[in-house]
Amino acid sequence: MATVKPDDRLTSSQGFMCVGFAGVFSKSVTSPLEVVKIKSQVGTFHCKKGFLHSFLVVYQKEGIRGFWKGNLVSCLRLFPYSAVHLATYKQIVHLHMDELGYVSQWRAIFAGGLAGISAALATYPLEVAETRLIAQNCREPTYRGVIHTLSKIYQTEGLRALYRGFSLTILGAFPFSIGCYAVYINLDKLWREPQFRFTALQNFINGCIAAGVAQTLSYPFETVKRKMQAQSPRLPHYGGADIHFTGMLDCFRQVIRNKGILTLWSGITANMVKIVPYFGLLFSCFEMCKQVCLYRNGYIVSPLSYKLAPGVDQSMGPTEVEEVKRYLKNRKFQ
């Protein structure tokens, strides 16, 4: 759901770097909420008494550093994930375009789901490493850093451990896509105006609502996935998971039988609280980076405002603008 509108006035590398910087910044700022969410999903002892108490226990047991465990691997994962997601999405959308280049909303969401699965497959070992780093106590670590985590899991548990729970990513993509579609087909009813008239604020609110609904529907699959990623008989306390299980279905069964069905939504409060600041920081940082790039490309007069540069055709690409500038410069010199 963390998507930004592409701008043809940016080069591919500029667009990629803007998205990357915005994603790293927003992930880093909201990392404490992500740590509490994942610990709640795994079921570690930190998160037995609710949302606010979890922050206090993490701080007491691990210090302020504990709130940024796994953030480095999460940020590193962002770049290959975004690259694979974007490339796959473009390919799938191109296949479903009609003669006029139009793609229906449902097919676009479906393409986004398939692109998300492809990107998750390519970067799933990093997600497993993130879960292991967050689930452990950073003052008594089993894993030290990204490379050590990946190599130790591979050496002691094999390659399959780095993809444990991936099937839940595929299963969770279906309710996630349905949630997105259900929100977007009702947006005109919510605002009582057509979607092409939505302001930037309305689109931001729409993204937050769609993310909240979609993530709530797919949340049980993510909870079981996190438990499967964290559990290992080779780790102290089986990796911190609050139940012991033999597979995906057994995990669902054990959670519902021993903890209750609502446990499948453990950490949902932290997840919901995270949505607004994460999206707000993501979009604002992207816009700031984009302004700098547009100023460098010659489309605006200052990196601090969107005032358009006089005499510059905003429909031209950055390469075309550069060629025009070079031509005019040579002509003036002559």
C-alpha positions as CSV (number, residue, x, y, z in Angstrom):
1,M,0.0,0.0,0.0
2,A,3.0,2.3,0.4
3,T,2.9,3.7,-3.1
4,V,3.5,7.1,-4.6
5,K,2.5,8.5,-8.0
6,P,5.2,8.4,-10.6
7,D,6.3,11.6,-12.2
8,D,7.6,11.6,-15.8
9,R,9.8,14.6,-15.0
10,L,12.1,12.4,-12.9
11,T,14.6,9.9,-14.3
12,S,14.2,6.3,-13.3
13,S,17.2,6.5,-11.0
14,Q,15.8,9.7,-9.4
15,G,12.4,8.2,-8.8
16,F,13.9,5.0,-7.3
17,M,16.1,7.0,-5.0
18,C,13.2,9.2,-3.9
19,V,11.1,6.2,-3.1
20,G,14.0,4.5,-1.3
21,F,14.9,7.5,0.9
22,A,11.3,8.1,1.8
23,G,10.8,4.4,2.7
24,V,14.0,4.2,4.8
25,F,13.1,7.4,6.7
26,S,9.5,6.4,7.4
27,K,10.5,2.9,8.4
28,S,13.2,4.2,10.8
29,V,10.9,6.6,12.5
30,T,8.1,4.1,13.0
31,S,10.5,1.2,13.9
32,P,9.4,1.1,17.6
33,L,5.8,0.4,16.6
34,E,7.0,-2.3,14.2
35,V,9.1,-4.0,17.0
36,V,6.1,-4.1,19.4
37,K,3.9,-5.4,16.6
38,I,6.2,-8.3,15.6
39,K,6.9,-9.2,19.3
40,S,3.2,-9.3,19.9
41,Q,2.7,-11.5,16.8
42,V,5.5,-13.9,17.8
43,G,4.1,-14.0,21.4
44,T,7.3,-13.1,23.3
45,F,7.0,-12.4,27.0
46,H,7.3,-8.6,26.3
47,C,3.8,-8.3,25.0
48,K,1.6,-10.2,27.5
49,K,-0.2,-7.1,28.9
50,G,-1.1,-4.9,26.0
51,F,0.1,-2.2,23.7
52,L,1.5,0.5,26.1
53,H,3.0,-2.0,28.6
54,S,4.9,-3.7,25.8
55,F,6.9,-0.4,25.2
56,L,7.8,-0.2,28.9
57,V,8.9,-3.9,29.0
58,V,11.1,-3.6,25.9
59,Y,12.7,-0.4,27.3
60,Q,13.4,-2.0,30.7
61,K,14.7,-5.3,29.3
62,E,16.7,-4.0,26.2
63,G,16.9,-0.3,26.5
64,I,16.3,2.3,23.8
65,R,18.3,0.3,21.3
66,G,15.7,-2.5,21.4
67,F,13.2,-0.4,19.5
68,W,15.4,-0.3,16.4
69,K,16.3,-4.0,16.3
70,G,16.0,-5.3,12.7
71,N,15.6,-1.8,11.3
72,L,18.8,-2.1,9.2
73,V,17.7,-5.3,7.5
74,S,14.2,-3.9,7.0
75,C,15.7,-0.8,5.2
76,L,18.1,-3.0,3.1
77,R,15.2,-5.1,2.0
78,L,13.3,-2.1,0.8
79,F,15.5,-1.5,-2.2
80,P,15.4,-4.9,-3.9
81,Y,11.7,-5.3,-2.9
82,S,10.8,-2.0,-4.6
83,A,12.8,-2.8,-7.7
84,V,11.3,-6.3,-8.2
85,H,7.8,-5.0,-7.3
86,L,7.9,-2.2,-9.8
87,A,9.4,-4.2,-12.6
88,T,6.8,-7.1,-12.1
89,Y,3.9,-4.7,-11.8
90,K,4.7,-2.9,-15.0
91,Q,5.0,-6.2,-16.9
92,I,1.6,-7.5,-15.6
93,V,-0.2,-4.2,-16.2
94,H,1.1,-4.1,-19.7
95,L,-0.3,-7.5,-20.4
96,H,-3.8,-6.4,-19.2
97,M,-4.0,-3.0,-21.0
98,D,-6.7,-2.6,-23.7
99,E,-6.2,-0.8,-27.0
100,L,-6.4,2.6,-25.3
101,G,-3.9,1.8,-22.6
102,Y,-6.6,1.5,-19.9
103,V,-6.5,-1.0,-17.0
104,S,-9.5,-1.7,-14.7
105,Q,-9.1,-1.0,-11.0
106,W,-9.6,-4.7,-10.1
107,R,-6.9,-5.8,-12.6
108,A,-4.5,-3.1,-11.3
109,I,-5.0,-4.3,-7.7
110,F,-4.6,-7.9,-8.8
111,A,-1.3,-7.0,-10.6
112,G,-0.2,-5.3,-7.4
113,G,-0.9,-8.5,-5.4
114,L,1.1,-10.6,-7.9
115,A,4.0,-8.1,-7.9
116,G,4.0,-8.1,-4.1
117,I,4.3,-11.9,-4.0
118,S,7.2,-11.8,-6.5
119,A,9.0,-9.2,-4.5
120,A,8.4,-11.1,-1.3
121,L,9.8,-14.2,-2.8
122,A,13.0,-12.4,-3.8
123,T,13.5,-10.8,-0.4
124,Y,11.9,-13.3,2.0
125,P,15.2,-14.4,3.7
126,L,15.7,-10.8,4.8
127,E,12.2,-10.8,6.3
128,V,13.0,-14.0,8.2
129,A,16.3,-12.3,9.5
130,E,14.3,-9.2,10.5
131,T,11.9,-11.4,12.6
132,R,14.7,-13.3,14.3
133,L,16.6,-10.1,15.2
134,I,13.4,-8.5,16.6
135,A,12.3,-11.6,18.6
136,Q,15.6,-12.0,20.4
137,N,16.9,-10.0,23.3
138,C,19.5,-7.6,22.0
139,R,21.4,-7.8,25.3
140,E,21.7,-11.6,25.0
141,P,21.9,-11.9,21.2
142,T,22.0,-15.2,19.3
143,Y,22.4,-13.3,16.0
144,R,24.7,-10.3,15.4
145,G,23.8,-8.4,12.2
146,V,22.2,-9.3,8.9
147,I,25.0,-11.5,7.4
148,H,25.5,-13.4,10.6
149,T,21.8,-14.1,10.9
150,L,21.4,-15.3,7.4
151,S,24.5,-17.5,7.5
152,K,23.7,-19.0,10.9
153,I,20.1,-19.9,9.9
154,Y,21.4,-21.5,6.7
155,Q,24.2,-23.5,8.5
156,T,22.1,-24.7,11.4
157,E,18.6,-25.1,9.9
158,G,19.1,-25.3,6.1
159,L,17.7,-23.3,3.2
160,R,14.1,-24.2,3.9
161,A,14.2,-22.2,7.1
162,L,14.9,-19.0,5.2
163,Y,11.5,-19.5,3.4
164,R,9.5,-20.9,6.3
165,G,6.0,-19.5,6.2
166,F,6.2,-18.1,2.7
167,S,3.0,-19.8,1.7
168,L,1.2,-17.5,4.1
169,T,2.4,-14.5,2.1
170,I,0.5,-16.0,-0.9
171,L,-2.6,-16.8,1.1
172,G,-2.6,-13.4,2.8
173,A,-2.4,-11.6,-0.6
174,F,-6.0,-12.6,-1.4
175,P,-7.8,-11.0,1.5
176,F,-5.4,-8.0,1.2
177,S,-6.4,-7.5,-2.4
178,I,-10.1,-7.9,-1.6
179,G,-9.8,-5.3,1.1
180,C,-8.1,-2.8,-1.2
181,Y,-10.7,-3.4,-3.9
182,A,-13.6,-3.1,-1.5
183,V,-12.3,0.3,-0.3
184,Y,-11.5,1.8,-3.8
185,I,-14.9,0.9,-5.4
186,N,-16.6,2.8,-2.6
187,L,-14.5,5.9,-2.5
188,D,-16.8,8.0,-4.7
189,K,-19.6,7.1,-2.3
190,L,-17.5,8.1,0.7
191,W,-16.5,11.5,-0.7
192,R,-19.6,12.0,-2.9
193,E,-17.6,13.0,-5.9
194,P,-15.7,11.2,-8.7
195,Q,-12.2,9.9,-8.0
196,F,-10.4,12.1,-10.6
197,R,-11.4,15.2,-8.4
198,F,-9.7,13.9,-5.2
199,T,-7.2,16.2,-3.6
200,A,-3.8,15.1,-2.2
201,L,-5.3,15.0,1.3
202,Q,-8.2,12.8,0.1
203,N,-5.8,10.4,-1.6
204,F,-3.7,10.2,1.6
205,I,-6.8,9.4,3.7
206,N,-7.9,6.9,1.0
207,G,-4.5,5.1,1.2
208,C,-4.7,5.0,5.0
209,I,-8.2,3.5,5.0
210,A,-7.3,1.0,2.3
211,A,-4.2,-0.1,4.2
212,G,-6.1,-0.4,7.5
213,V,-8.9,-2.5,6.0
214,A,-6.6,-4.7,3.9
215,Q,-4.0,-5.3,6.7
216,T,-6.8,-6.2,9.1
217,L,-8.2,-8.8,6.8
218,S,-4.8,-10.4,6.1
219,Y,-3.4,-10.0,9.6
220,P,-4.0,-13.5,10.9
221,F,-1.9,-14.9,8.1
222,E,0.9,-12.5,8.9
223,T,0.7,-13.5,12.6
224,V,1.1,-17.2,11.9
225,K,3.9,-16.3,9.4
226,R,5.8,-14.4,12.0
227,K,5.5,-17.3,14.5
228,M,6.8,-19.7,11.9
229,Q,9.7,-17.4,11.0
230,A,10.7,-17.1,14.7
231,Q,10.3,-20.6,16.0
232,S,13.4,-22.9,16.0
233,P,14.3,-25.8,18.3
234,R,17.9,-24.6,18.1
235,L,17.1,-21.2,19.8
236,P,16.5,-20.5,23.5
237,H,12.8,-20.8,24.3
238,Y,12.1,-21.9,20.7
239,G,12.8,-18.4,19.4
240,G,10.3,-16.8,21.8
241,A,7.1,-18.1,20.2
242,D,4.4,-18.6,22.8
243,I,3.2,-21.9,21.3
244,H,5.0,-24.9,19.7
245,F,3.7,-26.3,16.5
246,T,4.7,-28.5,13.6
247,G,3.4,-26.5,10.6
248,M,1.0,-23.9,9.3
249,L,-2.3,-25.6,10.0
250,D,-1.1,-26.8,13.4
251,C,0.0,-23.2,14.2
252,F,-3.5,-21.9,13.4
253,R,-5.0,-24.8,15.5
254,Q,-2.7,-24.3,18.5
255,V,-3.3,-20.5,18.6
256,I,-7.1,-20.8,18.4
257,R,-7.2,-23.7,20.9
258,N,-4.7,-22.3,23.5
259,K,-4.9,-18.6,23.1
260,G,-8.2,-17.8,21.5
261,I,-9.0,-16.7,18.0
262,L,-8.4,-13.0,18.8
263,T,-4.8,-13.8,19.4
264,L,-4.4,-14.0,15.6
265,W,-4.8,-10.2,15.7
266,S,-2.1,-9.6,18.4
267,G,-0.3,-6.4,17.8
268,I,-3.1,-4.9,15.6
269,T,-3.2,-1.8,17.7
270,A,0.5,-1.0,17.0
271,N,-0.1,-1.7,13.4
272,M,-3.1,0.6,13.1
273,V,-1.3,3.4,15.0
274,K,1.7,3.0,12.7
275,I,-0.3,3.6,9.4
276,V,-0.9,7.3,9.6
277,P,2.7,8.4,10.6
278,Y,4.2,5.9,8.2
279,F,2.2,7.0,5.2
280,G,2.5,10.7,6.2
281,L,6.3,10.5,6.4
282,L,6.5,8.4,3.3
283,F,4.6,10.9,1.1
284,S,6.1,14.0,2.6
285,C,9.7,12.8,2.3
286,F,9.0,11.6,-1.3
287,E,7.7,15.1,-2.2
288,M,10.7,16.8,-0.6
289,C,13.1,14.6,-2.5
290,K,11.1,15.1,-5.7
291,Q,11.3,18.9,-5.4
292,V,15.1,18.7,-5.2
293,C,15.2,16.5,-8.3
294,L,12.8,18.7,-10.2
295,Y,14.8,21.8,-9.4
296,R,18.0,20.0,-10.5
297,N,16.2,19.0,-13.8
298,G,15.1,22.6,-14.4
299,Y,11.4,22.3,-13.9
300,I,10.9,24.5,-10.9
301,V,12.7,27.7,-9.7
302,S,13.5,26.6,-6.2
303,P,13.8,23.2,-4.3
304,L,11.7,24.8,-1.5
305,S,8.6,25.5,-3.7
306,Y,6.6,24.1,-6.6
307,K,6.8,27.4,-8.6
308,L,7.3,26.3,-12.2
309,A,10.3,27.5,-14.2
310,P,9.2,30.0,-16.9
311,G,9.5,28.8,-20.4
312,V,9.9,25.1,-19.5
313,D,7.4,22.6,-21.0
314,Q,6.4,20.4,-18.0
315,S,5.3,17.6,-20.4
316,M,8.8,17.1,-21.6
317,G,11.0,14.4,-20.1
318,P,14.3,15.3,-18.3
319,T,16.4,14.2,-21.2
320,E,14.4,16.4,-23.6
321,V,14.7,19.4,-21.3
322,E,18.5,18.9,-21.0
323,E,18.8,18.7,-24.8
324,V,16.8,21.9,-25.3
325,K,19.0,23.7,-22.7
326,R,22.1,22.5,-24.5
327,Y,20.7,23.7,-27.8
328,L,19.8,27.1,-26.5
329,K,23.2,27.5,-24.9
330,N,25.1,26.6,-28.1
331,R,22.9,28.9,-30.0
332,K,23.5,31.8,-27.6
333,F,27.3,31.1,-27.8
334,Q,27.3,31.2,-31.6
